[in-house]
Amino acid sequence: MCRIFAQLDPHIYASETRSVRLGGHATSIRLENAFWNVLEEIAAEQDVTLGRFLTTLYDEMLEMRGEVTNFASLLRCACLTYMGNVRGEPAARRALAETAARDFAAVPAT
């Protein structure tokens, strides 16, 4: 059973640090390449750049919670949620696309 996981290409679980601008501040986020790939897929499905997707998510968290703690962990969990509940589920993908179209239209591009 573990061979399925042990044989993964090391590039998939290698970490990559990317510079982003969140809340008007330059920062960096370190995630495994597999998570960056999923985040890029989510952003592409919403027809926005990865930067805009991350900024919007960050801003929504600030609005909802008043602070954003451990944004990298939030991103990993968002990827798992997307993969488990949205990817491969046509109704969920449509609902996400409709919500994203409305939400991204309300937020000016940065």
MDAnalysis code that builds the backbone (N, CA, C; Angstrom):
import MDAnalysis as mda
import numpy as np

u = mda.Universe.empty(330, n_residues=110, atom_resindex=np.repeat(np.arange(110), 3), trajectory=True)
u.add_TopologyAttr("name", ["N", "CA", "C"] * 110)
u.add_TopologyAttr("resid", np.arange(1, 111))
u.add_TopologyAttr("resname", ["MET", "CYS", "ARG", "ILE", "PHE", "ALA", "GLN", "LEU", "ASP", "PRO", "HIS", "ILE", "TYR", "ALA", "SER", "GLU", "THR", "ARG", "SER", "VAL", "ARG", "LEU", "GLY", "GLY", "HIS", "ALA", "THR", "SER", "ILE", "ARG", "LEU", "GLU", "ASN", "ALA", "PHE", "TRP", "ASN", "VAL", "LEU", "GLU", "GLU", "ILE", "ALA", "ALA", "GLU", "GLN", "ASP", "VAL", "THR", "LEU", "GLY", "ARG", "PHE", "LEU", "THR", "THR", "LEU", "TYR", "ASP", "GLU", "MET", "LEU", "GLU", "MET", "ARG", "GLY", "GLU", "VAL", "THR", "ASN", "PHE", "ALA", "SER", "LEU", "LEU", "ARG", "CYS", "ALA", "CYS", "LEU", "THR", "TYR", "MET", "GLY", "ASN", "VAL", "ARG", "GLY", "GLU", "PRO", "ALA", "ALA", "ARG", "ARG", "ALA", "LEU", "ALA", "GLU", "THR", "ALA", "ALA", "ARG", "ASP", "PHE", "ALA", "ALA", "VAL", "PRO", "ALA", "THR"])
u.atoms.positions = np.array([
    [0.825, -1.196, 0.000],
    [0.000, 0.000, 0.000],
    [0.861, 1.248, 0.000],
    [1.866, 1.298, 0.836],
    [2.669, 2.515, 0.935],
    [3.487, 2.793, -0.314],
    [3.694, 1.799, -1.149],
    [4.455, 2.013, -2.383],
    [3.784, 3.060, -3.276],
    [2.469, 3.117, -3.217],
    [1.749, 4.128, -3.998],
    [2.265, 5.512, -3.640],
    [2.474, 5.745, -2.362],
    [2.937, 7.045, -1.893],
    [4.447, 7.169, -1.966],
    [5.150, 6.080, -1.682],
    [6.613, 6.113, -1.664],
    [7.192, 6.342, -3.055],
    [6.443, 6.010, -4.082],
    [6.944, 6.163, -5.449],
    [6.613, 7.520, -6.065],
    [6.073, 8.437, -5.274],
    [5.771, 9.766, -5.805],
    [7.028, 10.450, -6.313],
    [6.878, 11.190, -7.380],
    [7.969, 11.998, -7.916],
    [8.344, 13.051, -6.867],
    [9.606, 13.133, -6.472],
    [10.014, 14.102, -5.446],
    [9.651, 15.546, -5.783],
    [9.535, 15.869, -7.058],
    [9.150, 17.234, -7.439],
    [7.760, 17.583, -6.906],
    [6.872, 16.608, -6.826],
    [5.499, 16.849, -6.381],
    [5.467, 17.340, -4.941],
    [6.316, 16.779, -4.093],
    [6.272, 17.174, -2.686],
    [7.400, 18.114, -2.277],
    [8.190, 18.541, -3.258],
    [9.206, 19.561, -2.971],
    [8.495, 20.882, -2.679],
    [9.061, 21.647, -1.756],
    [8.464, 22.936, -1.407],
    [8.987, 24.033, -2.311],
    [8.110, 24.995, -2.552],
    [8.483, 26.173, -3.337],
    [7.953, 27.398, -2.608],
    [8.800, 28.404, -2.505],
    [8.399, 29.664, -1.894],
    [8.102, 30.652, -3.007],
    [6.932, 31.262, -2.930],
    [6.551, 32.259, -3.930],
    [6.265, 33.582, -3.233],
    [6.672, 34.648, -3.882],
    [6.385, 35.990, -3.370],
    [5.012, 36.419, -3.848],
    [4.228, 36.952, -2.932],
    [2.881, 37.426, -3.255],
    [2.645, 38.742, -2.531],
    [1.624, 39.442, -2.964],
    [1.225, 40.687, -2.314],
    [-0.163, 40.475, -1.732],
    [-0.260, 40.541, -0.410],
    [-1.526, 40.327, 0.284],
    [-1.798, 41.503, 1.195],
    [-2.982, 42.044, 1.102],
    [-3.327, 43.172, 1.946],
    [-2.395, 44.351, 1.770],
    [-1.869, 44.512, 0.555],
    [-0.970, 45.628, 0.267],
    [0.459, 45.415, 0.726],
    [0.755, 44.228, 1.257],
    [2.095, 43.947, 1.760],
    [2.716, 42.785, 0.995],
    [3.987, 42.923, 0.662],
    [4.712, 41.833, 0.022],
    [5.052, 40.793, 1.077],
    [4.809, 39.552, 0.750],
    [5.125, 38.449, 1.661],
    [5.479, 37.227, 0.825],
    [5.795, 36.142, 1.464],
    [6.078, 34.914, 0.735],
    [5.307, 33.768, 1.373],
    [4.980, 32.811, 0.533],
    [4.253, 31.622, 0.981],
    [5.032, 30.409, 0.503],
    [5.244, 29.484, 1.421],
    [5.955, 28.254, 1.087],
    [4.967, 27.091, 1.140],
    [4.787, 26.438, -0.016],
    [3.906, 25.280, -0.141],
    [4.583, 24.221, -1.000],
    [4.111, 23.009, -0.876],
    [4.572, 21.942, -1.747],
    [4.034, 22.187, -3.151],
    [4.798, 21.756, -4.161],
    [4.401, 21.978, -5.555],
    [3.017, 21.420, -5.865],
    [2.652, 20.310, -5.262],
    [1.323, 19.736, -5.505],
    [0.223, 20.734, -5.134],
    [0.410, 21.467, -4.036],
    [-0.592, 22.453, -3.634],
    [-0.591, 23.655, -4.569],
    [0.594, 24.111, -4.996],
    [0.639, 25.215, -5.956],
    [-0.107, 24.821, -7.231],
    [0.061, 23.580, -7.675],
    [-0.621, 23.120, -8.889],
    [-2.142, 23.185, -8.733],
    [-2.648, 22.758, -7.582],
    [-4.092, 22.784, -7.356],
    [-4.582, 24.226, -7.265],
    [-3.844, 25.083, -6.578],
    [-4.246, 26.492, -6.486],
    [-4.288, 27.146, -7.862],
    [-3.330, 26.821, -8.705],
    [-3.333, 27.361, -10.074],
    [-4.543, 26.845, -10.850],
    [-4.906, 25.593, -10.633],
    [-6.095, 25.019, -11.278],
    [-7.363, 25.748, -10.820],
    [-7.472, 25.984, -9.523],
    [-8.645, 26.683, -8.993],
    [-8.739, 28.084, -9.591],
    [-7.629, 28.808, -9.587],
    [-7.626, 30.165, -10.139],
    [-7.993, 30.153, -11.618],
    [-7.423, 29.221, -12.366],
    [-7.706, 29.141, -13.804],
    [-9.187, 28.853, -14.052],
    [-9.777, 27.993, -13.245],
    [-11.203, 27.699, -13.405],
    [-12.064, 28.927, -13.144],
    [-11.565, 29.837, -12.316],
    [-12.310, 31.059, -12.010],
    [-11.943, 32.194, -12.958],
    [-11.031, 31.889, -13.884],
    [-10.582, 32.854, -14.893],
    [-9.932, 34.085, -14.259],
    [-9.139, 33.851, -13.205],
    [-8.370, 34.911, -12.562],
    [-6.934, 34.430, -12.391],
    [-6.043, 35.365, -12.163],
    [-4.659, 34.982, -11.900],
    [-4.563, 34.368, -10.508],
    [-3.504, 33.633, -10.288],
    [-3.284, 33.059, -8.964],
    [-3.149, 34.170, -7.925],
    [-2.459, 35.239, -8.281],
    [-2.305, 36.361, -7.365],
    [-3.636, 36.964, -6.962],
    [-4.513, 37.137, -7.924],
    [-5.839, 37.712, -7.615],
    [-6.654, 36.755, -6.763],
    [-6.570, 35.477, -7.063],
    [-7.283, 34.487, -6.262],
    [-6.799, 34.523, -4.813],
    [-5.486, 34.512, -4.617],
    [-4.926, 34.522, -3.263],
    [-5.290, 35.804, -2.522],
    [-5.200, 36.933, -3.203],
    [-5.530, 38.219, -2.585],
    [-6.998, 38.261, -2.170],
    [-7.881, 37.797, -3.045],
    [-9.311, 37.798, -2.735],
    [-9.609, 36.884, -1.557],
    [-9.019, 35.705, -1.552],
    [-9.216, 34.782, -0.441],
    [-8.714, 35.396, 0.866],
    [-7.543, 36.000, 0.825],
    [-6.972, 36.650, 2.007],
    [-7.895, 37.764, 2.512],
    [-8.360, 38.603, 1.596],
    [-9.250, 39.710, 1.971],
    [-10.570, 39.194, 2.547],
    [-11.108, 38.124, 1.975],
    [-12.345, 37.545, 2.495],
    [-12.144, 36.999, 3.905],
    [-10.992, 36.388, 4.150],
    [-10.698, 35.889, 5.489],
    [-10.607, 37.042, 6.487],
    [-9.959, 38.122, 6.081],
    [-9.887, 39.297, 6.958],
    [-11.283, 39.811, 7.293],
    [-12.119, 39.876, 6.267],
    [-13.485, 40.378, 6.456],
    [-14.298, 39.455, 7.364],
    [-14.161, 38.143, 7.167],
    [-14.953, 37.183, 7.924],
    [-14.441, 36.972, 9.341],
    [-13.117, 36.951, 9.507],
    [-12.532, 36.565, 10.795],
    [-11.802, 37.696, 11.515],
    [-11.532, 38.780, 10.802],
    [-10.810, 39.891, 11.420],
    [-9.307, 39.719, 11.407],
    [-8.838, 38.530, 11.083],
    [-7.415, 38.243, 10.977],
    [-7.230, 36.994, 10.130],
    [-6.022, 36.802, 9.666],
    [-5.705, 35.596, 8.910],
    [-4.525, 34.946, 9.600],
    [-4.789, 33.819, 10.226],
    [-3.706, 33.085, 10.870],
    [-3.374, 31.862, 10.028],
    [-2.103, 31.632, 9.853],
    [-1.582, 30.472, 9.130],
    [-2.221, 30.321, 7.742],
    [-1.994, 31.312, 6.909],
    [-2.567, 31.339, 5.566],
    [-2.116, 30.133, 4.734],
    [-0.867, 29.698, 4.906],
    [-0.382, 28.539, 4.148],
    [-1.193, 27.285, 4.485],
    [-1.522, 27.102, 5.749],
    [-2.345, 25.944, 6.126],
    [-3.752, 26.071, 5.566],
    [-4.295, 27.285, 5.587],
    [-5.609, 27.518, 4.985],
    [-5.584, 27.119, 3.511],
    [-4.518, 27.489, 2.801],
    [-4.416, 27.153, 1.381],
    [-4.354, 25.643, 1.168],
    [-3.607, 24.946, 2.002],
    [-3.542, 23.485, 1.879],
    [-4.925, 22.872, 2.095],
    [-5.632, 23.339, 3.120],
    [-6.981, 22.813, 3.395],
    [-7.957, 23.185, 2.281],
    [-7.808, 24.371, 1.704],
    [-8.654, 24.766, 0.575],
    [-8.427, 23.818, -0.601],
    [-7.187, 23.452, -0.837],
    [-6.874, 22.505, -1.920],
    [-7.534, 21.150, -1.661],
    [-7.435, 20.664, -0.427],
    [-8.054, 19.382, -0.094],
    [-9.568, 19.450, -0.239],
    [-10.156, 20.561, 0.177],
    [-11.603, 20.743, 0.041],
    [-11.998, 20.753, -1.426],
    [-11.237, 21.487, -2.230],
    [-11.509, 21.540, -3.667],
    [-11.419, 20.141, -4.278],
    [-10.356, 19.427, -3.957],
    [-10.150, 18.104, -4.552],
    [-11.198, 17.096, -4.081],
    [-11.626, 17.209, -2.835],
    [-12.590, 16.253, -2.309],
    [-14.034, 16.590, -2.596],
    [-14.340, 17.884, -2.732],
    [-15.749, 18.289, -2.848],
    [-16.126, 18.950, -4.165],
    [-15.147, 19.405, -4.945],
    [-15.473, 20.176, -6.144],
    [-14.967, 19.497, -7.415],
    [-13.688, 19.173, -7.447],
    [-13.114, 18.567, -8.648],
    [-13.858, 17.267, -8.960],
    [-14.299, 17.132, -10.198],
    [-15.018, 15.931, -10.609],
    [-16.497, 15.933, -10.255],
    [-16.973, 17.018, -9.670],
    [-18.385, 17.138, -9.298],
    [-18.998, 18.291, -10.100],
    [-19.652, 17.999, -11.215],
    [-20.166, 19.066, -12.084],
    [-21.035, 20.100, -11.375],
    [-21.937, 19.680, -10.506],
    [-22.808, 20.646, -9.822],
    [-21.999, 21.549, -8.899],
    [-21.037, 20.985, -8.206],
    [-20.195, 21.777, -7.299],
    [-19.320, 22.736, -8.095],
    [-18.813, 22.293, -9.232],
    [-17.988, 23.170, -10.072],
    [-18.809, 24.332, -10.603],
    [-20.034, 24.067, -11.030],
    [-20.921, 25.140, -11.509],
    [-21.205, 26.143, -10.397],
    [-21.515, 25.632, -9.210],
    [-21.810, 26.514, -8.076],
    [-20.596, 27.369, -7.729],
    [-19.416, 26.783, -7.730],
    [-18.198, 27.537, -7.449],
    [-17.975, 28.592, -8.522],
    [-18.158, 28.223, -9.787],
    [-17.957, 29.169, -10.878],
    [-18.936, 30.339, -10.791],
    [-20.183, 30.061, -10.458],
    [-21.181, 31.133, -10.339],
    [-20.844, 32.073, -9.186],
    [-20.467, 31.511, -8.060],
    [-20.097, 32.330, -6.900],
    [-18.853, 33.152, -7.201],
    [-17.860, 32.504, -7.807],
    [-16.612, 33.203, -8.125],
    [-16.854, 34.323, -9.130],
    [-17.680, 34.078, -10.143],
    [-17.962, 35.118, -11.135],
    [-18.563, 36.340, -10.473],
    [-19.476, 36.117, -9.554],
    [-20.099, 37.227, -8.827],
    [-19.080, 37.912, -7.917],
    [-18.333, 37.125, -7.164],
    [-17.394, 37.697, -6.193],
    [-16.233, 38.419, -6.868],
    [-15.662, 37.837, -7.923],
    [-14.532, 38.484, -8.587],
    [-14.984, 39.706, -9.376],
    [-16.225, 39.727, -9.837],
    [-16.731, 40.908, -10.541],
    [-16.884, 42.068, -9.567],
    [-17.149, 41.764, -8.304],
    [-17.349, 42.815, -7.290],
    [-16.033, 43.388, -6.779],
    [-14.933, 42.680, -7.025],
    [-13.622, 43.105, -6.521],
    [-12.784, 43.594, -7.678],
    [-12.303, 44.851, -7.645],
    [-11.481, 45.337, -8.743],
    [-10.180, 44.539, -8.850],
    [-9.722, 44.311, -10.059],
    [-8.451, 43.606, -10.275],
    [-7.315, 44.435, -9.732],
    [-6.330, 43.748, -9.141],
    [-5.178, 44.451, -8.609],
    [-3.972, 44.286, -9.488],
])
